Amino acid sequence: MKNDRRKKILGAAERLVAHYGIAKTTISDIAREARCGVGTVYLEFTSKDDIVGRLARGRHTAILDAMRNATAEHDHFDAQFRAMMDARVRAFIEIAGDGAHAADLVHCGGCEAVKLEFVGFDQAQRQILAEFLQEATGAGVFCLEDSVAMANTILRAYATFTPPILYTQTFSNLFGELDLIHDLILQGLKAR
């Protein structure tokens, strides 16, 4: 029952944040949307930041899962790399489509809870990419001395495909541009 109550509160908070934004959503609003008392919300969560942090972590986890799962669909490292980075961008775009303020849960400059969760997400995505690069190097497909440094560099190159910059762009030719950067990065990674 406690787990159901937490899910109900988180679902209510997610709907409100997506529609009104983090700053305009209060614990009272969340309680009302979840059809429970304010005290019940505080029995489950220490603060609004606790709730927002958990929502942000859930969104970030979904992006990381999409990156991991995308590689399983392909046999070649080039295709796996493209699929991983495409899945990452698609996940960010899907989040933005969930409501006017849904993207605030993956990158919100004014919310400390989201900033903290983004730090953990950023470390995890770097680790996923570094491990992938190390595996491809071990297979002789890529030629790298330091997969961690290269993962950092690649993610810098993909910064325009990451919030908040991603959300300022039109999405009409985004994947065409993404293909071009994939070509550029993969050309530099390949063993010669």
DRENTI-489689 format. One line per field, with one value per residue: residue number from 1; residue in one letter; x, y, z of N, C-alpha, C in turn. Coordinates in steps of 0.2 Angstrom, whole numbers, plus 5000, padded with zeros to 4 digits. Each point is the difference from the previous one (the first is absolute). Example, Ala and Ser with C-alpha at 12.3 -4.5 7.8 and 13.67 -1.06 7.14 Angstrom:
DRENTI-489689
resi <- 1 | 2 .
resn <- A | S .
n.u <- 5066 | 4998 .
n.v <- 4972 | 5005 .
n.w <- 5039 | 4996 .
ca.u <- 4996 | 5004 .
ca.v <- 5006 | 5006 .
ca.w <- 5000 | 5001 .
c.u <- 5004 | 4996 .
c.v <- 5006 | 5005 .
c.w <- 5000 | 5003 .
END
This chain:
DRENTI-489689
resi <- 1 | 2 | 3 | 4 | 5 | 6 | 7 | 8 | 9 | 10 | 11 | 12 | 13 | 14 | 15 | 16 | 17 | 18 | 19 | 20 | 21 | 22 | 23 | 24 | 25 | 26 | 27 | 28 | 29 | 30 | 31 | 32 | 33 | 34 | 35 | 36 | 37 | 38 | 39 | 40 | 41 | 42 | 43 | 44 | 45 | 46 | 47 | 48 | 49 | 50 | 51 | 52 | 53 | 54 | 55 | 56 | 57 | 58 | 59 | 60 | 61 | 62 | 63 | 64 | 65 | 66 | 67 | 68 | 69 | 70 | 71 | 72 | 73 | 74 | 75 | 76 | 77 | 78 | 79 | 80 | 81 | 82 | 83 | 84 | 85 | 86 | 87 | 88 | 89 | 90 | 91 | 92 | 93 | 94 | 95 | 96 | 97 | 98 | 99 | 100 | 101 | 102 | 103 | 104 | 105 | 106 | 107 | 108 | 109 | 110 | 111 | 112 | 113 | 114 | 115 | 116 | 117 | 118 | 119 | 120 | 121 | 122 | 123 | 124 | 125 | 126 | 127 | 128 | 129 | 130 | 131 | 132 | 133 | 134 | 135 | 136 | 137 | 138 | 139 | 140 | 141 | 142 | 143 | 144 | 145 | 146 | 147 | 148 | 149 | 150 | 151 | 152 | 153 | 154 | 155 | 156 | 157 | 158 | 159 | 160 | 161 | 162 | 163 | 164 | 165 | 166 | 167 | 168 | 169 | 170 | 171 | 172 | 173 | 174 | 175 | 176 | 177 | 178 | 179 | 180 | 181 | 182 | 183 | 184 | 185 | 186 | 187 | 188 | 189 | 190 | 191 | 192 .
resn <- M | K | N | D | R | R | K | K | I | L | G | A | A | E | R | L | V | A | H | Y | G | I | A | K | T | T | I | S | D | I | A | R | E | A | R | C | G | V | G | T | V | Y | L | E | F | T | S | K | D | D | I | V | G | R | L | A | R | G | R | H | T | A | I | L | D | A | M | R | N | A | T | A | E | H | D | H | F | D | A | Q | F | R | A | M | M | D | A | R | V | R | A | F | I | E | I | A | G | D | G | A | H | A | A | D | L | V | H | C | G | G | C | E | A | V | K | L | E | F | V | G | F | D | Q | A | Q | R | Q | I | L | A | E | F | L | Q | E | A | T | G | A | G | V | F | C | L | E | D | S | V | A | M | A | N | T | I | L | R | A | Y | A | T | F | T | P | P | I | L | Y | T | Q | T | F | S | N | L | F | G | E | L | D | L | I | H | D | L | I | L | Q | G | L | K | A | R .
n.u <- 5004 | 5006 | 5002 | 4994 | 5001 | 5006 | 4998 | 4995 | 5004 | 5005 | 4995 | 4998 | 5006 | 5001 | 4994 | 5000 | 5006 | 4998 | 4995 | 5001 | 5004 | 5007 | 5002 | 4995 | 5004 | 4995 | 5002 | 4997 | 5002 | 5005 | 4999 | 4998 | 5005 | 5003 | 4996 | 5005 | 5002 | 5001 | 4997 | 4995 | 5000 | 5000 | 4995 | 4999 | 5000 | 5006 | 4999 | 4999 | 5006 | 4998 | 4994 | 5002 | 5004 | 4995 | 4996 | 5005 | 5001 | 4994 | 5000 | 5005 | 4997 | 4995 | 5004 | 5003 | 4995 | 4998 | 5005 | 5000 | 4994 | 5001 | 5005 | 4996 | 4997 | 5007 | 5003 | 5000 | 5006 | 5001 | 4997 | 5004 | 5006 | 4999 | 4998 | 5005 | 5003 | 4997 | 5001 | 5005 | 5000 | 4997 | 5003 | 5005 | 4999 | 5000 | 5005 | 5003 | 4998 | 5002 | 5002 | 4997 | 5000 | 4998 | 5003 | 4996 | 4997 | 5003 | 4998 | 5000 | 5002 | 4993 | 5000 | 5002 | 4994 | 4998 | 5003 | 4998 | 4994 | 5001 | 5003 | 4996 | 4995 | 5003 | 5001 | 4994 | 4998 | 5005 | 4997 | 4994 | 5001 | 5003 | 4995 | 4996 | 5003 | 5000 | 4994 | 4998 | 5004 | 4997 | 4994 | 5004 | 4993 | 5001 | 5004 | 5000 | 5003 | 4995 | 4996 | 5002 | 5006 | 5000 | 4997 | 5004 | 5005 | 4997 | 4999 | 5006 | 5002 | 4996 | 5004 | 5001 | 5001 | 5001 | 4995 | 5000 | 5006 | 4999 | 4997 | 5005 | 5001 | 4999 | 4996 | 4998 | 5006 | 4998 | 4997 | 4999 | 4999 | 4996 | 4997 | 5000 | 4997 | 4996 | 4999 | 5000 | 4996 | 4996 | 5001 | 5000 | 4995 | 4999 | 5001 | 5006 .
n.v <- 4994 | 5000 | 4995 | 4998 | 5002 | 4997 | 4995 | 5000 | 5001 | 4995 | 4996 | 5002 | 4999 | 4994 | 4999 | 5002 | 4997 | 4995 | 5002 | 5001 | 4995 | 4999 | 5006 | 4999 | 4994 | 5000 | 4999 | 5005 | 5003 | 4998 | 5001 | 5006 | 5000 | 4999 | 5005 | 5003 | 4999 | 5006 | 4998 | 4997 | 5005 | 5003 | 4996 | 5002 | 5007 | 5002 | 5001 | 5005 | 5002 | 4996 | 5003 | 5006 | 4999 | 4997 | 5005 | 5005 | 4997 | 4999 | 5007 | 5002 | 4996 | 5003 | 5005 | 4999 | 4998 | 5006 | 5003 | 4997 | 5001 | 5006 | 4998 | 4998 | 5005 | 5001 | 4998 | 5006 | 5002 | 5001 | 4995 | 4997 | 5003 | 4999 | 4994 | 5000 | 5004 | 4996 | 4994 | 5002 | 5002 | 4994 | 4997 | 5005 | 4999 | 4994 | 5001 | 5004 | 4994 | 4999 | 5007 | 5006 | 4997 | 4994 | 5003 | 5004 | 4994 | 5002 | 5006 | 5002 | 5006 | 5001 | 4994 | 5001 | 4997 | 5004 | 5006 | 4999 | 4999 | 5006 | 5002 | 4997 | 5002 | 5006 | 4998 | 4998 | 5006 | 5004 | 4997 | 5000 | 5006 | 5001 | 4997 | 5003 | 5006 | 4998 | 4998 | 5006 | 5003 | 4997 | 5002 | 5005 | 5002 | 5003 | 5006 | 4998 | 5005 | 5005 | 4995 | 5001 | 5002 | 4995 | 4996 | 5003 | 4999 | 4994 | 4999 | 5003 | 4995 | 4996 | 5005 | 5001 | 4993 | 5005 | 4999 | 5006 | 5000 | 4994 | 5003 | 5003 | 4994 | 5001 | 4996 | 5004 | 5002 | 4999 | 4995 | 5004 | 5005 | 4996 | 4998 | 5006 | 5002 | 4995 | 5002 | 5006 | 4999 | 4996 | 5005 | 5003 | 4996 | 4999 | 4994 | 5001 .
n.w <- 5000 | 5004 | 4997 | 5001 | 5006 | 5001 | 4997 | 5004 | 5005 | 4998 | 4998 | 5006 | 5004 | 4997 | 5001 | 5006 | 5001 | 4996 | 5004 | 5006 | 5000 | 5001 | 4998 | 4996 | 5001 | 5004 | 5006 | 5001 | 4995 | 5002 | 5006 | 4997 | 4996 | 5006 | 5002 | 5003 | 5007 | 5001 | 5006 | 4996 | 4997 | 5006 | 5000 | 4994 | 5000 | 5000 | 4993 | 4997 | 5003 | 5005 | 4999 | 4999 | 5005 | 5003 | 4998 | 5002 | 5006 | 5001 | 4998 | 5004 | 5005 | 4998 | 5000 | 5006 | 5002 | 4997 | 5003 | 5005 | 5000 | 4998 | 5004 | 5004 | 4997 | 5001 | 4995 | 4996 | 5002 | 4994 | 4998 | 5004 | 4998 | 4993 | 5001 | 5004 | 4996 | 4995 | 5004 | 5001 | 4994 | 4998 | 5005 | 4998 | 4993 | 5001 | 5004 | 4996 | 4997 | 5006 | 4998 | 5001 | 5006 | 4996 | 4996 | 5004 | 4999 | 4994 | 5000 | 5006 | 4997 | 5002 | 4999 | 5006 | 5001 | 4995 | 5002 | 5006 | 4998 | 4997 | 5005 | 5003 | 4997 | 5001 | 5006 | 5000 | 4997 | 5004 | 5005 | 4999 | 4998 | 5006 | 5003 | 4996 | 5001 | 5006 | 5000 | 4997 | 5005 | 5005 | 4996 | 5001 | 5001 | 5006 | 4999 | 5007 | 5003 | 5001 | 5002 | 5006 | 4998 | 4996 | 5005 | 5004 | 4996 | 4999 | 5006 | 5000 | 4996 | 5004 | 5002 | 4993 | 5001 | 5005 | 5004 | 5000 | 4997 | 5001 | 5006 | 4998 | 4997 | 4994 | 5000 | 4995 | 5000 | 5006 | 4998 | 4995 | 5004 | 5003 | 4994 | 4999 | 5007 | 4999 | 4993 | 5002 | 5005 | 4997 | 4995 | 5005 | 5001 | 4993 | 5001 | 4999 .
ca.u <- 4996 | 5004 | 5003 | 4994 | 4999 | 5005 | 4999 | 4994 | 5002 | 5004 | 4996 | 4996 | 5005 | 5002 | 4995 | 5000 | 5007 | 5000 | 4995 | 5001 | 5007 | 5002 | 4999 | 4993 | 4997 | 5001 | 4998 | 4993 | 4998 | 5002 | 4995 | 4993 | 5000 | 5001 | 4994 | 5002 | 5002 | 5007 | 5004 | 5002 | 5005 | 5006 | 5002 | 5003 | 5005 | 5003 | 4999 | 4998 | 5006 | 5000 | 4995 | 5003 | 5007 | 4998 | 4998 | 5005 | 5004 | 4996 | 5001 | 5007 | 5001 | 4997 | 5004 | 5005 | 4997 | 4999 | 5007 | 5002 | 4996 | 5001 | 5006 | 4998 | 4997 | 5004 | 5006 | 5006 | 5001 | 4998 | 4992 | 4998 | 5001 | 4994 | 4994 | 5001 | 5000 | 4994 | 4995 | 5001 | 4997 | 4993 | 4998 | 4999 | 4995 | 4993 | 4999 | 4997 | 4993 | 4996 | 4997 | 5004 | 5006 | 5003 | 5007 | 5003 | 5003 | 5006 | 5005 | 4997 | 5005 | 4999 | 4998 | 5006 | 4999 | 5001 | 5008 | 5003 | 4999 | 5003 | 5007 | 5000 | 4998 | 5005 | 5006 | 4997 | 5000 | 5007 | 5003 | 4997 | 5004 | 5007 | 5001 | 4999 | 5006 | 5005 | 4998 | 5001 | 5007 | 5003 | 4998 | 5004 | 4996 | 5002 | 5006 | 5000 | 5004 | 4996 | 4993 | 4997 | 5001 | 4996 | 4993 | 4999 | 5001 | 4995 | 4994 | 5000 | 4998 | 4993 | 4996 | 4994 | 4995 | 4999 | 4997 | 4994 | 5001 | 4996 | 4993 | 5000 | 5000 | 4994 | 5001 | 4999 | 5005 | 5005 | 5003 | 5005 | 5006 | 5002 | 5004 | 5006 | 5005 | 5002 | 5005 | 5006 | 5003 | 5002 | 5006 | 5006 | 5001 | 5002 | 5007 | 5002 .
ca.v <- 5006 | 5006 | 5001 | 5002 | 5007 | 5004 | 5000 | 5005 | 5007 | 5002 | 5001 | 5006 | 5005 | 5000 | 5003 | 5008 | 5003 | 5000 | 5005 | 5006 | 5001 | 4999 | 5006 | 5001 | 4994 | 4999 | 4994 | 5000 | 4998 | 4993 | 4997 | 5000 | 4996 | 4993 | 4999 | 4999 | 5006 | 5003 | 4996 | 4994 | 5002 | 5001 | 4993 | 4996 | 5004 | 5005 | 5007 | 5001 | 4998 | 4993 | 4997 | 5002 | 4996 | 4993 | 5000 | 5001 | 4994 | 4996 | 5002 | 4999 | 4993 | 4998 | 5002 | 4995 | 4993 | 5000 | 4999 | 4993 | 4995 | 5002 | 4997 | 4993 | 4999 | 5000 | 4995 | 5003 | 5005 | 5006 | 5000 | 5000 | 5007 | 5005 | 4998 | 5002 | 5007 | 5002 | 4999 | 5006 | 5006 | 4999 | 5000 | 5007 | 5003 | 4997 | 5004 | 5007 | 5000 | 4998 | 5005 | 5007 | 5000 | 4994 | 5000 | 5003 | 4995 | 4998 | 5005 | 5006 | 5004 | 5003 | 4995 | 4996 | 4993 | 4998 | 5000 | 4994 | 4994 | 5001 | 4998 | 4992 | 4998 | 5001 | 4995 | 4994 | 4999 | 4999 | 4993 | 4996 | 5001 | 4998 | 4992 | 4998 | 5002 | 4995 | 4993 | 5000 | 5000 | 4993 | 4995 | 5002 | 5004 | 5006 | 5000 | 5006 | 4999 | 5002 | 5000 | 5005 | 5007 | 5001 | 5001 | 5007 | 5004 | 4998 | 5003 | 5007 | 5001 | 4999 | 5004 | 5003 | 4995 | 4999 | 5006 | 5004 | 5002 | 4996 | 5002 | 5007 | 4998 | 4996 | 4993 | 4998 | 4997 | 4998 | 4993 | 5001 | 5003 | 4995 | 4995 | 5003 | 4999 | 4993 | 4998 | 5004 | 4996 | 4994 | 5001 | 5002 | 4994 | 4994 | 4997 | 5001 .
ca.w <- 5000 | 5000 | 4993 | 4996 | 5002 | 4997 | 4993 | 4999 | 5001 | 4994 | 4994 | 5000 | 4999 | 4993 | 4996 | 5002 | 4998 | 4993 | 4997 | 5003 | 5002 | 5007 | 5005 | 5001 | 5003 | 5007 | 5003 | 5001 | 4993 | 4999 | 5005 | 4997 | 4994 | 5002 | 5004 | 5006 | 5004 | 5000 | 5004 | 4997 | 4995 | 5004 | 5003 | 4994 | 4997 | 5005 | 4998 | 4993 | 4996 | 5001 | 4995 | 4994 | 4999 | 4998 | 4993 | 4995 | 4999 | 4995 | 4993 | 4998 | 4999 | 4993 | 4995 | 5000 | 4997 | 4993 | 4997 | 5001 | 4996 | 4992 | 4997 | 4999 | 4994 | 4994 | 5000 | 4999 | 5005 | 4997 | 5001 | 5008 | 5002 | 4998 | 5003 | 5006 | 5000 | 4998 | 5005 | 5005 | 4998 | 4999 | 5007 | 5002 | 4997 | 5003 | 5006 | 4998 | 4997 | 5006 | 5003 | 4999 | 5005 | 5002 | 4999 | 5006 | 5004 | 4998 | 5000 | 5002 | 5003 | 5006 | 5005 | 5003 | 5000 | 4993 | 4999 | 5003 | 4997 | 4993 | 5002 | 5000 | 4993 | 4996 | 5002 | 4998 | 4993 | 4998 | 5002 | 4994 | 4994 | 5001 | 5000 | 4993 | 4996 | 5002 | 4996 | 4992 | 4999 | 5001 | 4995 | 4994 | 4996 | 5001 | 5002 | 5005 | 5006 | 5006 | 4998 | 5004 | 4998 | 4994 | 5001 | 5002 | 4994 | 4996 | 5003 | 4998 | 4993 | 4999 | 5005 | 4997 | 5000 | 5007 | 5003 | 4998 | 4993 | 4996 | 5000 | 4996 | 4993 | 4997 | 5000 | 4993 | 4997 | 5005 | 4999 | 4994 | 5003 | 5005 | 4996 | 4998 | 5005 | 5001 | 4995 | 5002 | 5006 | 4998 | 4996 | 5004 | 5005 | 4997 | 5000 | 4993 .
c.u <- 5004 | 5003 | 4995 | 4999 | 5006 | 5000 | 4994 | 5003 | 5005 | 4997 | 4996 | 5005 | 5003 | 4995 | 5000 | 5006 | 5000 | 4995 | 5002 | 5008 | 5001 | 4998 | 4993 | 4996 | 5001 | 4999 | 4992 | 4997 | 5001 | 4995 | 4993 | 5000 | 5000 | 4994 | 5002 | 5001 | 5007 | 5005 | 5002 | 5006 | 5007 | 5002 | 5004 | 5007 | 5002 | 4998 | 4998 | 5006 | 5002 | 4996 | 5003 | 5006 | 4998 | 4997 | 5005 | 5005 | 4996 | 5000 | 5007 | 5001 | 4997 | 5004 | 5006 | 4998 | 4999 | 5007 | 5002 | 4996 | 5001 | 5006 | 4998 | 4997 | 5004 | 5006 | 5007 | 5001 | 4998 | 4992 | 4998 | 5001 | 4994 | 4994 | 5000 | 4999 | 4993 | 4994 | 5001 | 4997 | 4993 | 4997 | 4999 | 4994 | 4993 | 4998 | 4997 | 4993 | 4995 | 4996 | 5004 | 5006 | 5003 | 5007 | 5004 | 5003 | 5006 | 5005 | 4997 | 5005 | 4999 | 4998 | 5006 | 4999 | 5001 | 5007 | 5004 | 4999 | 5003 | 5007 | 5001 | 4999 | 5007 | 5006 | 4998 | 5001 | 5007 | 5003 | 4997 | 5004 | 5007 | 5001 | 4998 | 5006 | 5006 | 4999 | 5002 | 5008 | 5003 | 4999 | 5004 | 4997 | 5002 | 5007 | 5001 | 5005 | 4997 | 4993 | 4996 | 5001 | 4996 | 4993 | 4998 | 5000 | 4994 | 4993 | 5001 | 4998 | 4993 | 4996 | 4994 | 4994 | 4998 | 4996 | 5005 | 5000 | 4996 | 4993 | 4999 | 5000 | 4994 | 5002 | 5000 | 5006 | 5005 | 5003 | 5004 | 5007 | 5004 | 5004 | 5007 | 5006 | 5002 | 5005 | 5007 | 5004 | 5002 | 5006 | 5006 | 5001 | 5003 | 5007 | 5003 | 5006 .
c.v <- 5006 | 5001 | 5003 | 5008 | 5004 | 5001 | 5005 | 5007 | 5002 | 5001 | 5007 | 5006 | 5001 | 5004 | 5007 | 5003 | 5001 | 5005 | 5007 | 5002 | 4999 | 5005 | 5001 | 4995 | 5000 | 4993 | 5000 | 4998 | 4992 | 4996 | 5000 | 4996 | 4992 | 4997 | 4997 | 5006 | 5002 | 4996 | 4993 | 5001 | 5000 | 4993 | 4996 | 5003 | 5005 | 5007 | 5000 | 4998 | 4993 | 4997 | 5002 | 4996 | 4993 | 5000 | 5001 | 4993 | 4995 | 5001 | 4998 | 4992 | 4997 | 5002 | 4995 | 4993 | 5000 | 5000 | 4993 | 4995 | 5001 | 4996 | 4992 | 4998 | 4999 | 4996 | 5004 | 5006 | 5007 | 5001 | 5001 | 5007 | 5005 | 4998 | 5003 | 5007 | 5003 | 4999 | 5005 | 5006 | 4999 | 5000 | 5007 | 5003 | 4997 | 5003 | 5006 | 5000 | 4998 | 5005 | 5006 | 5000 | 4994 | 5000 | 5003 | 4994 | 4996 | 5005 | 5007 | 5004 | 5002 | 4995 | 4995 | 4993 | 4997 | 5000 | 4994 | 4993 | 5000 | 4998 | 4992 | 4998 | 5001 | 4996 | 4993 | 4999 | 5000 | 4993 | 4996 | 5001 | 4998 | 4992 | 4998 | 5001 | 4995 | 4994 | 5000 | 5001 | 4993 | 4995 | 5003 | 5005 | 5007 | 5000 | 5006 | 4998 | 5000 | 5000 | 5005 | 5007 | 5000 | 5000 | 5007 | 5005 | 4999 | 5004 | 5008 | 5002 | 5000 | 5005 | 5004 | 4996 | 4998 | 5006 | 5004 | 5002 | 4996 | 5002 | 5007 | 4999 | 4998 | 4993 | 4997 | 4997 | 4998 | 4994 | 5000 | 5003 | 4995 | 4995 | 5003 | 5000 | 4993 | 4999 | 5003 | 4996 | 4993 | 4999 | 5001 | 4994 | 4994 | 4998 | 5001 | 4995 .
c.w <- 5000 | 4993 | 4995 | 5001 | 4997 | 4992 | 4998 | 5001 | 4995 | 4994 | 5000 | 4999 | 4993 | 4995 | 5001 | 4997 | 4993 | 4997 | 5003 | 5002 | 5007 | 5005 | 5001 | 5003 | 5008 | 5003 | 5001 | 4993 | 4999 | 5004 | 4997 | 4994 | 5001 | 5004 | 5007 | 5004 | 4999 | 5005 | 4997 | 4995 | 5004 | 5004 | 4995 | 4998 | 5005 | 4998 | 4992 | 4996 | 5000 | 4994 | 4993 | 4998 | 4998 | 4993 | 4995 | 4999 | 4996 | 4993 | 4998 | 4999 | 4994 | 4994 | 5000 | 4998 | 4993 | 4996 | 5001 | 4995 | 4993 | 4997 | 4999 | 4993 | 4994 | 5001 | 5000 | 5004 | 4997 | 5001 | 5007 | 5002 | 4998 | 5004 | 5007 | 5001 | 4997 | 5005 | 5006 | 4998 | 4999 | 5007 | 5003 | 4997 | 5002 | 5007 | 4999 | 4998 | 5005 | 5003 | 5000 | 5004 | 5001 | 4999 | 5006 | 5005 | 4998 | 5000 | 5002 | 5004 | 5007 | 5005 | 5002 | 5000 | 4993 | 4998 | 5003 | 4996 | 4993 | 5001 | 5000 | 4993 | 4995 | 5001 | 4997 | 4992 | 4997 | 5001 | 4994 | 4994 | 5000 | 4999 | 4993 | 4996 | 5002 | 4997 | 4993 | 4999 | 5001 | 4994 | 4993 | 4996 | 5001 | 5003 | 5005 | 5005 | 5006 | 4998 | 5005 | 4997 | 4993 | 5001 | 5002 | 4994 | 4995 | 5003 | 5000 | 4993 | 4999 | 5005 | 4997 | 5000 | 5007 | 5003 | 5004 | 4993 | 4995 | 4999 | 4997 | 4993 | 4997 | 4998 | 4993 | 4997 | 5006 | 4999 | 4994 | 5003 | 5005 | 4996 | 4997 | 5005 | 5002 | 4995 | 5002 | 5006 | 4998 | 4996 | 5005 | 5005 | 4997 | 5000 | 4992 | 4999 .
END
